[in-house]
Amino acid sequence: MLGPVTTGRPTRARSHRRPRSRAIRVLLALVAAAAVLGVAVVAVPMLRPAGLRPLFQMPVTCGETWQLSTYPGHDDYDVDFFPTEGETWGRPVLASYAGTVTVAGINGSLGGRNPENPDGPRGRGGGYWVKIDHGGKWETQYLHMLEPPLVAVGQKVAQGDQIGRLGSTGNSGAPHLHYEQRRGWDKVETHFDGTPSGITTDEREQILRRVSNNCPAVS
């Protein structure tokens, strides 16, 4: 009578496989829980009501007159800043209000436009840019700057602090500052010194002029 037939491979008891499977399930559960917690940390604050709108100022030097403009396809509420006189390249870009820098780097690619080569190749996106969190779900963004930002992520800035210099990096046809104000996830109409800018749609070209009141605080 033949004895038990074997396959030539050692037989593993099922109990040896259960601890490993259980460990994998526990690990996956922990990873999923961490992912949910991470989403909650980001999303829950954004679901809270926004605070009062800060008294934003124009992101340019006190007393200067600047052109605020938009054009079809630019996107609603986006504002492009151009000086009305003097050299455009390298003008100071200032924080509109006090806050904490959350982004300071490159959006997309830089391209090759600069004062020495103003008609160089365009890049993509916003080029050198900065985002500032002003609290209460309010944020400002500054794009197409000439050089790496003068601030770093996590840095506290005061209203009027210089954060960079005006340029034409990224997808930009000429030196200017692309500027946005955001409330939570929503882009909103820009206000300066408590007054709406009037730029609310990109359905038509708009060109306005305003004087900056981003002036040093009087001690």
C-alpha positions as CSV (number, residue, x, y, z in Angstrom):
1,M,0.0,0.0,0.0
2,L,1.4,3.4,-1.0
3,G,2.1,5.9,1.6
4,P,1.2,9.6,1.4
5,V,2.2,11.2,-1.9
6,T,4.1,14.5,-1.7
7,T,4.8,17.2,-4.3
8,G,8.4,17.8,-3.3
9,R,7.6,21.2,-1.8
10,P,7.3,21.6,2.0
11,T,3.8,22.0,3.2
12,R,3.2,25.3,5.1
13,A,0.6,25.3,7.8
14,R,-2.1,27.8,7.3
15,S,-1.5,29.2,10.7
16,H,1.9,30.5,9.4
17,R,0.2,32.8,6.9
18,R,-2.5,34.3,9.1
19,P,-0.2,36.5,11.2
20,R,1.3,38.0,8.0
21,S,-2.1,38.7,6.5
22,R,-3.3,40.2,9.7
23,A,-0.3,42.4,9.9
24,I,-0.9,43.6,6.3
25,R,-4.5,44.3,7.1
26,V,-3.5,46.3,10.2
27,L,-0.9,48.2,8.3
28,L,-3.4,49.1,5.5
29,A,-5.9,50.2,8.1
30,L,-3.4,52.5,9.7
31,V,-2.4,54.0,6.3
32,A,-6.1,54.6,5.5
33,A,-6.7,56.2,8.9
34,A,-3.7,58.5,8.4
35,A,-4.9,59.5,5.0
36,V,-8.4,60.3,6.3
37,L,-6.8,62.3,9.1
38,G,-4.6,64.2,6.7
39,V,-7.6,65.1,4.5
40,A,-9.5,66.2,7.6
41,V,-6.6,68.4,8.8
42,V,-6.7,70.2,5.4
43,A,-10.4,70.2,4.7
44,V,-12.1,70.8,8.0
45,P,-10.5,74.3,8.5
46,M,-11.7,75.2,5.0
47,L,-15.3,74.3,5.9
48,R,-15.4,76.9,8.7
49,P,-16.8,80.3,7.9
50,A,-14.3,82.9,6.6
51,G,-13.2,85.7,8.8
52,L,-13.6,89.4,8.0
53,R,-11.9,90.5,4.8
54,P,-8.5,92.0,5.7
55,L,-7.8,95.6,4.7
56,F,-5.8,94.6,1.7
57,Q,-3.6,97.2,-0.1
58,M,-2.3,97.2,-3.6
59,P,0.9,95.1,-3.8
60,V,3.0,98.0,-5.0
61,T,4.8,101.0,-3.6
62,C,2.9,103.7,-1.7
63,G,1.7,106.6,-3.7
64,E,2.3,105.1,-7.2
65,T,-0.4,105.0,-9.8
66,W,-0.8,101.6,-11.4
67,Q,-2.9,100.2,-14.2
68,L,-5.2,97.3,-13.1
69,S,-6.4,95.2,-16.1
70,T,-7.9,92.0,-17.3
71,Y,-8.8,90.5,-20.7
72,P,-10.9,87.7,-22.2
73,G,-9.6,84.3,-21.1
74,H,-7.7,85.7,-18.1
75,D,-10.1,84.2,-15.6
76,D,-12.6,86.0,-13.4
77,Y,-11.2,88.3,-10.7
78,D,-7.6,88.0,-11.8
79,V,-5.8,91.3,-11.9
80,D,-2.7,92.3,-13.9
81,F,-0.6,95.2,-12.5
82,F,1.4,97.5,-14.9
83,P,3.1,100.7,-13.8
84,T,1.9,103.8,-15.6
85,E,5.3,105.4,-15.7
86,G,8.9,104.4,-15.3
87,E,10.7,101.1,-15.8
88,T,8.6,98.0,-15.3
89,W,11.2,95.3,-14.8
90,G,12.3,94.8,-11.2
91,R,9.7,97.0,-9.5
92,P,9.1,96.0,-5.8
93,V,6.3,93.5,-5.2
94,L,4.8,94.1,-1.7
95,A,2.7,92.0,0.7
96,S,-0.9,93.3,0.6
97,Y,-1.4,92.5,4.2
98,A,0.3,90.8,7.1
99,G,0.5,87.0,7.1
100,T,2.5,83.9,6.7
101,V,4.2,82.8,3.5
102,T,2.9,79.3,2.4
103,V,4.5,79.1,-1.0
104,A,7.6,80.7,-2.4
105,G,9.1,79.1,-5.5
106,I,8.3,78.2,-9.1
107,N,4.9,77.5,-10.6
108,G,5.2,75.6,-13.9
109,S,8.4,76.6,-15.7
110,L,10.3,79.9,-15.9
111,G,10.9,80.5,-19.6
112,G,13.5,82.9,-20.7
113,R,12.1,86.4,-20.6
114,N,14.1,89.0,-18.6
115,P,15.3,92.6,-19.0
116,E,18.2,91.5,-21.3
117,N,15.9,89.3,-23.4
118,P,12.4,90.6,-23.1
119,D,11.1,88.6,-26.1
120,G,12.6,85.3,-25.0
121,P,10.6,82.1,-24.8
122,R,7.6,81.9,-22.6
123,G,7.5,79.4,-19.7
124,R,4.4,77.7,-18.3
125,G,2.2,78.7,-15.3
126,G,3.0,81.5,-12.9
127,G,6.8,81.3,-12.9
128,Y,8.3,82.7,-9.7
129,W,5.4,83.2,-7.2
130,V,4.4,83.6,-3.6
131,K,1.3,82.8,-1.6
132,I,0.5,84.4,1.7
133,D,-2.0,83.1,4.3
134,H,-3.6,86.1,6.1
135,G,-5.8,84.0,8.5
136,G,-9.5,83.6,8.5
137,K,-9.3,81.6,5.2
138,W,-8.0,84.7,3.3
139,E,-5.0,84.3,0.9
140,T,-3.2,86.4,-1.7
141,Q,-1.1,85.2,-4.7
142,Y,1.6,87.0,-6.6
143,L,2.9,85.5,-9.9
144,H,5.4,86.1,-12.7
145,M,8.1,87.6,-10.5
146,L,11.6,88.3,-12.0
147,E,13.7,86.3,-9.6
148,P,13.4,83.8,-6.8
149,P,11.1,85.3,-4.1
150,L,12.7,87.4,-1.3
151,V,10.8,85.4,1.3
152,A,10.6,81.8,2.4
153,V,7.9,79.4,3.4
154,G,6.9,79.9,7.0
155,Q,8.1,83.4,7.1
156,K,5.9,86.1,8.8
157,V,5.5,89.2,6.7
158,A,4.0,92.6,7.5
159,Q,1.9,94.7,5.1
160,G,4.2,96.4,2.8
161,D,7.2,94.1,3.2
162,Q,8.9,93.4,-0.2
163,I,8.4,89.8,-1.2
164,G,9.9,89.9,-4.7
165,R,10.5,91.9,-7.9
166,L,8.2,92.3,-10.9
167,G,9.1,90.3,-13.9
168,S,7.8,88.0,-16.7
169,T,8.5,84.4,-15.7
170,G,6.1,81.6,-16.5
171,N,3.4,82.1,-19.2
172,S,3.7,85.8,-19.5
173,G,3.9,88.0,-22.5
174,A,5.3,91.2,-20.9
175,P,6.6,92.2,-17.4
176,H,3.7,92.6,-15.0
177,L,2.3,91.3,-11.7
178,H,-0.5,88.8,-11.8
179,Y,-2.4,89.1,-8.5
180,E,-5.3,87.2,-6.8
181,Q,-7.2,87.4,-3.6
182,R,-8.9,84.2,-2.3
183,R,-11.4,83.3,0.4
184,G,-11.0,79.6,1.1
185,W,-11.1,77.7,-2.1
186,D,-12.8,80.6,-4.0
187,K,-11.2,83.4,-5.9
188,V,-13.0,86.6,-5.2
189,E,-13.1,90.2,-6.4
190,T,-10.0,92.1,-5.2
191,H,-10.5,94.9,-2.7
192,F,-7.9,97.6,-2.0
193,D,-8.0,99.9,1.0
194,G,-11.6,98.7,1.6
195,T,-12.8,99.4,-2.0
196,P,-13.8,96.8,-4.6
197,S,-11.5,96.9,-7.6
198,G,-14.4,96.5,-10.1
199,I,-12.7,93.6,-11.9
200,T,-15.1,90.8,-11.7
201,T,-15.2,89.0,-15.1
202,D,-12.9,88.2,-18.0
203,E,-15.7,88.5,-20.6
204,R,-14.2,91.8,-21.8
205,E,-11.0,93.8,-21.5
206,Q,-10.9,96.2,-18.5
207,I,-8.3,98.8,-17.7
208,L,-8.5,100.8,-14.5
209,R,-6.1,103.1,-12.7
210,R,-5.6,103.3,-9.0
211,V,-3.1,104.9,-6.5
212,S,-1.5,102.5,-4.0
213,N,-2.1,103.2,-0.3
214,N,0.3,100.4,0.7
215,C,2.2,102.9,2.9
216,P,4.4,102.4,6.0
217,A,2.4,102.5,9.3
218,V,2.7,105.8,11.2
219,S,4.3,105.1,14.6
